[in-house]
Amino acid sequence: MKRFTCWMILFAALISGCAQTRLQSRNENPRQSEVVARKPVASDSVEPEQMQGKTEDDSVVQADGRKPTSSGWKQTSAQVIAEPNPLPPAPASEIEHFESGLSTLDSFEQLAMSSNPTLTELQARVDAANGRWLQVGLYPNPQIAYTGPEIGNNGTPGQQGAYVQQEFVTADKLELNRNAASWEVKRVEQELAAQRLRVLTDVRAGFYSLRVAQERVKIAEELHGIAQQAVEKAKELVKVQEPETVLTQAEVEAELAGILLENSRVQQTAQWKSLMSVVGQPDLPQQDVACELDVAAPQIVWEQTLDRIQRESPELAAAAADVEQTRWVLQRASVQAIPNVTVQAGALYDYGTRDPIATVQISLPIPVYNRNQGGIAEAHANVLAAERAVERMELSLQQRLATVYQQYEQARQQASRYDGTILKKAKRNLDLNRQSFEAGESAYLGVLTAQRSYFQARLAWLNALEQLWSATVQIEGLLLNDSLK
């Protein structure tokens, strides 16, 4: 029995040692592929074989007839870019800062980076992808089992023993698994980068909209106060010389100013709540924000902007990473039919003959019927679909840019004309009508009409500014918005 135990220890150590040596040699640096997956690509091309150290495999042919070469697959049209540096998390005292006075755009951005739940959600998906990268490259566990093939033979315990079994993975399948999984990590990291931009774009657009709503309330309050004074003035004029229509018109203007004031306050509250939803702090009390609305928006040129978006868009980078992942999956599918080898070694003791017995068994499946034909065909189709998805994304970005750029150009021209000409003329017209009325040369109705035109022009100027900054932050944010959808 002691000899039997020695045999068992010897075989178990031998098989486990072989498996551990092979696993250690394959995964000498188990996080190497993950580091590569996280590292930005410096060039304009994506070459996964250079990054992963994978050699040429002539048995793999892409759907359009191309083969991988030592220099990598044919370059995709998008560059896998580094994700933007996240803003540092907001300190614990950041929320108290909001309660102490005016808040700036930077403080809102910092708070959103630490509080918006979608960023935590996407970071968890990145962590999950890293977990999949680790799992798909792990070597199969060895198996140990008991065997008793001839129990009761001639009234003896027969043959008693145990064996150790290990499956040896061939054709670099585990390395191919990790190569494909590393591109999945890249893709999810680009999705996280895109989500950061969405959050920042929504915060910036919401901030400017809130600032405009805040200014709109001030204008409405000013208009309402002047309208109330106009009613009192009209009452005095009706008593002496003016017709009653003057008072009626003044009262109508006051009522309209009251409605405008109420609507402006409701809109300001709604903008605050919307912004706080994006920031991730819906319970923060409403307050004013600080921003200069008369600062000129950045000059945006179509050709330069389109080129920048196509180079830096994380959406396009994620699509490009998906292409590379499908190409590695195609390589993996092409070697699936190469059988793995299972080795079994054991030791037994025959109580009938009192002889120790050693057993060795090697097995592998023969790929006669199933050569993974369907899997290879599916992988070919997925590569083609992923490549076309990159082309579709490029066209989609151009289409979306055209819409936002039109909004930017129209709002920029309108804001410029209101600020440079219309507001000055409207104010001048109001002053002239007041002077004419005070000189007794015109009726008070002219003052009311000029007053309404002036305030309508100011509100239209605010609307143009809101559209201008909304389009500007969308373009600067690479057309990424709607972070909570």
C-alpha positions as CSV (number, residue, x, y, z in Angstrom):
1,M,0.0,0.0,0.0
2,K,2.9,2.3,0.7
3,R,4.2,1.7,-2.8
4,F,0.8,2.5,-4.2
5,T,0.8,5.8,-2.3
6,C,4.2,6.7,-3.6
7,W,3.1,6.0,-7.2
8,M,0.1,8.3,-6.8
9,I,2.1,11.1,-5.3
10,L,4.6,10.8,-8.1
11,F,2.1,10.9,-10.9
12,A,0.1,13.7,-9.4
13,A,3.2,15.8,-9.0
14,L,4.3,15.0,-12.6
15,I,1.0,16.0,-14.2
16,S,0.4,19.0,-12.1
17,G,3.9,20.2,-12.6
18,C,3.6,20.0,-16.4
19,A,0.3,21.9,-16.4
20,Q,1.6,24.6,-14.1
21,T,4.8,25.0,-16.1
22,R,2.8,25.4,-19.3
23,L,0.4,27.8,-17.7
24,Q,3.2,29.9,-16.2
25,S,5.0,30.1,-19.5
26,R,1.9,31.3,-21.3
27,N,0.9,33.8,-18.7
28,E,4.2,35.0,-17.5
29,N,2.7,38.5,-17.3
30,P,-1.1,37.8,-16.9
31,R,-2.0,41.5,-17.1
32,Q,0.1,42.2,-20.2
33,S,-2.8,42.1,-22.6
34,E,-4.9,44.2,-20.3
35,V,-2.1,46.8,-20.1
36,V,-2.0,46.8,-23.9
37,A,-5.7,47.2,-24.0
38,R,-5.6,50.2,-21.8
39,K,-2.7,51.8,-23.6
40,P,-3.6,54.4,-26.3
41,V,-2.5,53.8,-29.8
42,A,-0.1,56.5,-30.9
43,S,-0.4,56.0,-34.6
44,D,-3.4,56.5,-36.9
45,S,-3.7,52.7,-37.5
46,V,-4.8,49.8,-35.4
47,E,-2.5,46.8,-35.6
48,P,-3.5,44.2,-33.1
49,E,-1.0,41.6,-34.1
50,Q,1.9,43.9,-33.4
51,M,0.4,44.8,-30.1
52,Q,-0.3,41.3,-29.1
53,G,2.8,39.6,-30.7
54,K,0.7,37.3,-32.8
55,T,2.3,35.8,-35.9
56,E,0.8,35.3,-39.3
57,D,-1.8,32.5,-39.7
58,D,-2.3,31.7,-43.4
59,S,-5.3,29.5,-42.7
60,V,-7.3,32.6,-41.7
61,V,-8.9,34.5,-44.5
62,Q,-11.2,37.5,-43.9
63,A,-14.6,37.7,-45.5
64,D,-13.4,40.0,-48.3
65,G,-10.4,37.7,-49.1
66,R,-7.7,39.5,-47.0
67,K,-5.3,37.6,-44.8
68,P,-3.6,38.8,-41.7
69,T,0.1,39.7,-42.2
70,S,3.0,40.1,-40.0
71,S,2.3,43.9,-40.0
72,G,-1.3,43.4,-38.9
73,W,-4.6,43.5,-40.5
74,K,-5.6,46.2,-43.0
75,Q,-6.0,49.4,-41.1
76,T,-9.4,50.5,-40.1
77,S,-10.6,54.0,-40.9
78,A,-10.8,55.0,-37.2
79,Q,-8.1,55.5,-34.7
80,V,-8.4,53.9,-31.3
81,I,-7.8,57.0,-29.2
82,A,-6.9,57.5,-25.6
83,E,-9.9,58.3,-23.4
84,P,-9.9,61.9,-22.2
85,N,-8.4,62.6,-18.9
86,P,-11.3,62.5,-16.4
87,L,-11.7,65.5,-14.2
88,P,-10.5,64.9,-10.6
89,P,-13.3,63.8,-8.3
90,A,-15.0,66.5,-6.4
91,P,-14.0,66.7,-2.7
92,A,-16.5,66.0,0.0
93,S,-16.9,69.7,0.6
94,E,-18.0,70.4,-3.0
95,I,-21.7,70.2,-2.2
96,E,-21.3,72.7,0.7
97,H,-19.7,75.0,-1.9
98,F,-22.9,75.1,-3.8
99,E,-24.9,76.1,-0.8
100,S,-22.5,79.0,0.0
101,G,-23.0,81.2,-3.1
102,L,-22.7,81.4,-6.9
103,S,-21.6,78.3,-8.7
104,T,-19.3,78.1,-11.7
105,L,-19.2,75.7,-14.6
106,D,-16.0,74.0,-13.4
107,S,-17.6,73.2,-10.1
108,F,-20.7,71.6,-11.8
109,E,-18.4,69.6,-14.0
110,Q,-16.3,68.3,-11.1
111,L,-19.4,67.3,-9.2
112,A,-20.9,65.5,-12.2
113,M,-17.7,63.5,-12.7
114,S,-18.0,62.2,-9.1
115,S,-21.8,61.9,-8.8
116,N,-23.3,60.9,-12.2
117,P,-24.3,57.3,-11.9
118,T,-23.8,56.4,-15.6
119,L,-20.0,56.8,-15.2
120,T,-20.0,54.3,-12.4
121,E,-22.1,52.0,-14.5
122,L,-19.7,52.2,-17.5
123,Q,-16.7,51.8,-15.2
124,A,-18.3,48.6,-13.9
125,R,-18.6,47.3,-17.5
126,V,-14.9,48.0,-18.0
127,D,-14.1,46.0,-14.9
128,A,-16.3,43.2,-16.2
129,A,-14.5,43.2,-19.5
130,N,-11.2,43.0,-17.7
131,G,-12.6,40.0,-15.8
132,R,-13.6,38.3,-19.0
133,W,-10.1,38.9,-20.4
134,L,-8.6,37.2,-17.4
135,Q,-11.0,34.3,-17.5
136,V,-10.8,33.3,-21.2
137,G,-7.0,32.8,-20.9
138,L,-7.0,30.5,-17.9
139,Y,-5.7,27.0,-18.4
140,P,-8.1,24.1,-17.7
141,N,-7.8,22.6,-14.2
142,P,-6.3,19.1,-13.8
143,Q,-8.6,16.3,-12.6
144,I,-7.9,13.6,-10.1
145,A,-10.1,10.5,-9.7
146,Y,-10.4,7.1,-8.0
147,T,-10.7,3.8,-10.0
148,G,-11.4,0.2,-9.1
149,P,-11.8,-1.8,-12.2
150,E,-11.7,-5.4,-10.8
151,I,-13.2,-5.2,-7.3
152,G,-14.1,-8.7,-5.9
153,N,-11.9,-10.7,-8.4
154,N,-11.1,-14.1,-6.8
155,G,-12.4,-12.7,-3.5
156,T,-9.9,-9.9,-3.3
157,P,-10.2,-6.1,-3.5
158,G,-9.0,-6.4,-7.1
159,Q,-7.3,-3.5,-8.6
160,Q,-7.4,-0.2,-6.6
161,G,-5.9,3.0,-7.7
162,A,-6.3,6.6,-8.9
163,Y,-5.4,8.7,-11.9
164,V,-4.7,12.3,-12.8
165,Q,-6.0,13.8,-16.1
166,Q,-5.1,17.1,-17.8
167,E,-6.3,18.7,-21.0
168,F,-3.6,20.4,-23.1
169,V,-5.0,23.3,-25.1
170,T,-3.4,23.5,-28.6
171,A,-3.1,26.0,-31.5
172,D,-2.7,29.0,-29.1
173,K,-6.4,29.1,-28.4
174,L,-6.1,30.7,-25.0
175,E,-3.8,33.5,-26.4
176,L,-6.3,34.1,-29.2
177,N,-9.1,34.3,-26.6
178,R,-7.1,37.0,-24.7
179,N,-6.3,38.9,-27.9
180,A,-10.0,39.1,-28.8
181,A,-10.9,40.0,-25.2
182,S,-8.3,42.8,-25.0
183,W,-10.1,44.5,-27.9
184,E,-13.4,44.1,-26.1
185,V,-11.8,46.0,-23.1
186,K,-10.7,48.7,-25.5
187,R,-14.2,49.0,-26.9
188,V,-15.8,49.3,-23.5
189,E,-13.2,51.8,-22.4
190,Q,-14.0,54.0,-25.4
191,E,-17.7,53.7,-24.4
192,L,-16.7,55.0,-21.0
193,A,-14.8,57.9,-22.6
194,A,-17.8,58.7,-24.7
195,Q,-20.1,58.7,-21.7
196,R,-17.7,61.1,-19.9
197,L,-18.0,63.5,-22.9
198,R,-21.8,63.1,-22.9
199,V,-22.0,64.0,-19.2
200,L,-19.7,67.0,-19.7
201,T,-21.7,68.2,-22.8
202,D,-25.0,67.9,-20.9
203,V,-23.6,69.8,-17.9
204,R,-22.3,72.6,-20.1
205,A,-25.4,72.9,-22.2
206,G,-27.6,72.8,-19.1
207,F,-25.4,75.4,-17.4
208,Y,-25.7,77.8,-20.2
209,S,-29.4,77.2,-20.5
210,L,-29.8,77.8,-16.8
211,R,-27.8,81.0,-17.1
212,V,-30.0,82.2,-20.0
213,A,-33.1,81.3,-18.0
214,Q,-31.7,83.3,-15.0
215,E,-31.2,86.3,-17.3
216,R,-34.6,85.9,-18.8
217,V,-36.2,86.1,-15.4
218,K,-34.3,89.4,-14.8
219,I,-35.6,90.8,-18.0
220,A,-39.1,89.7,-17.3
221,E,-39.0,91.2,-13.9
222,E,-37.7,94.5,-15.4
223,L,-40.4,94.4,-18.0
224,H,-43.1,93.6,-15.5
225,G,-42.1,96.5,-13.3
226,I,-42.0,98.9,-16.2
227,A,-45.4,97.6,-17.3
228,Q,-46.9,98.2,-13.9
229,Q,-45.5,101.8,-13.9
230,A,-47.0,102.2,-17.4
231,V,-50.5,101.3,-16.1
232,E,-50.2,104.0,-13.4
233,K,-49.0,106.5,-15.9
234,A,-51.8,105.6,-18.3
235,K,-54.4,106.1,-15.6
236,E,-53.1,109.7,-15.1
237,L,-53.1,110.4,-18.8
238,V,-56.6,109.2,-19.3
239,K,-57.8,111.7,-16.7
240,V,-56.3,114.6,-18.6
241,Q,-55.9,114.0,-22.3
242,E,-55.3,110.5,-23.6
243,P,-58.2,108.2,-24.7
244,E,-59.1,105.1,-22.6
245,T,-57.4,102.8,-25.2
246,V,-54.1,103.9,-23.7
247,L,-55.0,102.5,-20.3
248,T,-56.5,99.4,-21.9
249,Q,-53.3,98.8,-23.9
250,A,-51.1,99.4,-20.8
251,E,-53.1,96.9,-18.8
252,V,-52.8,94.3,-21.5
253,E,-49.1,94.8,-21.7
254,A,-48.9,94.4,-17.9
255,E,-50.8,91.1,-18.0
256,L,-48.6,89.8,-20.8
257,A,-45.5,90.8,-18.8
258,G,-46.9,89.0,-15.8
259,I,-47.4,85.8,-17.8
260,L,-43.9,86.1,-19.2
261,L,-42.4,86.5,-15.7
262,E,-44.3,83.5,-14.3
263,N,-43.2,81.4,-17.3
264,S,-39.6,82.5,-16.9
265,R,-39.5,81.5,-13.3
266,V,-41.0,78.1,-14.0
267,Q,-38.5,77.6,-16.8
268,Q,-35.6,78.6,-14.6
269,T,-36.7,76.0,-12.0
270,A,-37.0,73.3,-14.6
271,Q,-33.6,74.1,-16.0
272,W,-32.1,73.8,-12.5
273,K,-33.8,70.4,-11.9
274,S,-32.6,69.2,-15.3
275,L,-29.0,70.2,-14.7
276,M,-29.0,68.7,-11.2
277,S,-30.3,65.4,-12.7
278,V,-27.2,65.3,-15.0
279,V,-24.9,66.3,-12.2
280,G,-26.3,63.5,-10.0
281,Q,-27.4,65.7,-7.1
282,P,-31.2,66.2,-7.6
283,D,-31.7,67.5,-4.0
284,L,-29.4,70.5,-4.2
285,P,-31.3,73.8,-3.5
286,Q,-31.8,76.1,-6.4
287,Q,-29.5,79.1,-6.7
288,D,-28.0,81.5,-9.2
289,V,-25.0,80.6,-11.4
290,A,-22.1,82.8,-12.5
291,C,-21.3,83.2,-16.2
292,E,-20.7,86.0,-18.7
293,L,-23.2,85.6,-21.6
294,D,-21.6,88.2,-23.8
295,V,-18.3,86.3,-24.2
296,A,-17.9,85.4,-27.9
297,A,-18.4,81.7,-28.7
298,P,-15.4,79.9,-30.3
299,Q,-15.1,80.2,-34.0
300,I,-15.9,76.8,-35.6
301,V,-14.8,75.8,-39.1
302,W,-16.6,72.9,-40.8
303,E,-13.6,71.1,-42.4
304,Q,-11.4,71.3,-39.3
305,T,-14.3,70.2,-37.0
306,L,-15.2,67.2,-39.1
307,D,-11.6,66.1,-39.3
308,R,-11.2,66.4,-35.5
309,I,-14.4,64.5,-34.8
310,Q,-13.3,61.6,-37.1
311,R,-9.9,61.5,-35.4
312,E,-11.0,61.8,-31.8
313,S,-14.5,60.5,-31.6
314,P,-14.7,57.7,-29.0
315,E,-17.8,56.3,-30.8
316,L,-15.7,55.8,-33.9
317,A,-12.8,54.4,-31.8
318,A,-15.2,51.9,-30.2
319,A,-16.5,50.8,-33.6
320,A,-12.9,50.3,-34.8
321,A,-12.1,48.3,-31.7
322,D,-15.1,46.1,-32.4
323,V,-13.7,45.4,-35.9
324,E,-10.4,44.3,-34.4
325,Q,-12.1,42.1,-31.9
326,T,-14.2,40.3,-34.6
327,R,-11.0,39.7,-36.6
328,W,-9.3,38.0,-33.6
329,V,-12.6,36.0,-33.1
330,L,-12.3,34.9,-36.7
331,Q,-8.7,33.6,-36.1
332,R,-10.0,31.9,-33.0
333,A,-12.8,30.2,-34.9
334,S,-10.4,29.0,-37.6
335,V,-8.3,27.0,-35.1
336,Q,-11.3,25.7,-33.1
337,A,-11.3,22.4,-35.0
338,I,-7.7,21.6,-34.1
339,P,-8.2,19.1,-31.2
340,N,-7.0,19.6,-27.7
341,V,-5.0,16.6,-26.2
342,T,-6.2,15.0,-23.0
343,V,-3.5,13.0,-21.1
344,Q,-4.4,10.6,-18.3
345,A,-1.9,8.9,-16.0
346,G,-2.6,6.7,-13.1
347,A,-1.3,4.1,-10.6
348,L,-3.1,1.0,-9.4
349,Y,-2.3,-2.0,-7.1
350,D,-3.5,-5.5,-8.0
351,Y,-4.3,-7.3,-4.7
352,G,-4.7,-10.6,-6.6
353,T,-1.2,-10.6,-8.0
354,R,0.3,-8.1,-5.6
355,D,1.7,-6.1,-8.4
356,P,1.7,-2.3,-8.9
357,I,0.4,-1.2,-12.2
358,A,0.8,2.2,-14.0
359,T,-1.6,3.4,-16.7
360,V,-1.3,6.1,-19.4
361,Q,-4.0,7.2,-21.7
362,I,-3.9,9.9,-24.4
363,S,-7.1,11.0,-26.2
364,L,-8.2,13.6,-28.7
365,P,-11.3,14.2,-30.8
366,I,-11.1,13.6,-34.6
367,P,-12.6,16.6,-36.5
368,V,-14.4,14.6,-39.2
369,Y,-17.9,16.0,-39.1
370,N,-17.6,19.2,-37.0
371,R,-14.8,21.4,-38.2
372,N,-16.5,24.5,-36.8
373,Q,-17.7,25.4,-40.3
374,G,-20.7,27.4,-39.0
375,G,-18.6,29.2,-36.4
376,I,-16.1,30.3,-39.1
377,A,-18.9,31.5,-41.4
378,E,-20.4,33.5,-38.5
379,A,-17.1,35.1,-37.7
380,H,-16.6,36.1,-41.3
381,A,-20.0,37.7,-41.4
382,N,-19.3,39.5,-38.1
383,V,-16.1,41.0,-39.4
384,L,-17.9,42.3,-42.5
385,A,-20.7,43.7,-40.4
386,A,-18.2,45.4,-38.0
387,E,-16.3,47.0,-40.9
388,R,-19.5,48.4,-42.4
389,A,-20.5,49.7,-38.9
390,V,-17.4,51.9,-38.9
391,E,-18.4,53.3,-42.3
392,R,-21.9,53.9,-41.1
393,M,-20.6,55.6,-37.9
394,E,-18.5,58.0,-40.1
395,L,-21.5,59.0,-42.2
396,S,-23.6,59.3,-39.1
397,L,-21.1,61.7,-37.4
398,Q,-21.0,63.8,-40.6
399,Q,-24.8,63.9,-40.7
400,R,-25.2,64.9,-37.1
401,L,-22.5,67.5,-37.4
402,A,-24.3,69.0,-40.4
403,T,-27.4,69.5,-38.2
404,V,-25.6,70.9,-35.2
405,Y,-23.4,73.1,-37.4
406,Q,-26.4,74.6,-39.1
407,Q,-27.8,75.5,-35.6
408,Y,-24.5,77.0,-34.7
409,E,-24.2,79.1,-37.8
410,Q,-27.7,80.4,-37.6
411,A,-27.5,81.2,-33.9
412,R,-24.1,82.9,-34.3
413,Q,-25.4,85.1,-37.0
414,Q,-28.6,86.0,-35.1
415,A,-26.7,86.7,-31.8
416,S,-24.2,88.9,-33.7
417,R,-26.9,90.9,-35.4
418,Y,-29.0,91.3,-32.3
419,D,-25.9,92.4,-30.3
420,G,-24.4,94.6,-32.9
421,T,-27.5,96.3,-34.5
422,I,-31.0,95.3,-33.5
423,L,-30.7,95.8,-29.7
424,K,-29.1,99.3,-30.2
425,K,-31.8,100.3,-32.7
426,A,-34.6,99.0,-30.5
427,K,-33.2,100.9,-27.5
428,R,-32.7,104.0,-29.6
429,N,-36.3,103.7,-30.8
430,L,-37.6,103.5,-27.3
431,D,-35.6,106.5,-26.2
432,L,-36.9,108.5,-29.1
433,N,-40.5,107.6,-28.5
434,R,-40.2,108.6,-24.8
435,Q,-38.6,111.9,-25.8
436,S,-41.4,112.5,-28.4
437,F,-44.1,111.7,-25.8
438,E,-42.5,114.0,-23.2
439,A,-42.4,116.8,-25.8
440,G,-46.1,116.3,-26.5
441,E,-45.4,115.3,-30.1
442,S,-46.7,111.7,-29.9
443,A,-49.2,109.5,-28.0
444,Y,-48.2,107.2,-25.2
445,L,-49.2,104.1,-27.3
446,G,-46.0,104.7,-29.3
447,V,-44.0,104.4,-26.1
448,L,-45.7,101.1,-25.2
449,T,-45.2,99.7,-28.6
450,A,-41.5,100.6,-28.6
451,Q,-41.1,99.3,-25.1
452,R,-42.5,95.9,-26.1
453,S,-40.3,95.7,-29.2
454,Y,-37.2,96.4,-27.2
455,F,-37.8,93.7,-24.6
456,Q,-38.8,91.2,-27.3
457,A,-35.5,91.9,-29.0
458,R,-33.6,91.3,-25.7
459,L,-35.5,88.0,-25.2
460,A,-34.8,86.9,-28.8
461,W,-31.1,87.8,-28.3
462,L,-31.1,85.5,-25.2
463,N,-32.7,82.7,-27.2
464,A,-30.0,83.0,-29.9
465,L,-27.3,82.9,-27.3
466,E,-28.8,79.8,-25.8
467,Q,-28.9,78.1,-29.2
468,L,-25.4,79.2,-29.9
469,W,-23.9,77.8,-26.8
470,S,-25.9,74.6,-27.0
471,A,-24.5,73.9,-30.5
472,T,-21.0,75.0,-29.5
473,V,-20.8,72.6,-26.5
474,Q,-22.2,69.8,-28.6
475,I,-19.5,70.3,-31.3
476,E,-16.8,70.7,-28.7
477,G,-18.1,67.5,-27.0
478,L,-17.8,65.5,-30.3
479,L,-21.6,65.4,-30.8
480,L,-22.1,63.4,-27.6
481,N,-25.0,64.3,-25.4
482,D,-28.1,62.8,-23.7
483,S,-26.0,61.1,-21.0
484,L,-29.1,59.8,-19.1
485,K,-30.7,58.0,-22.0
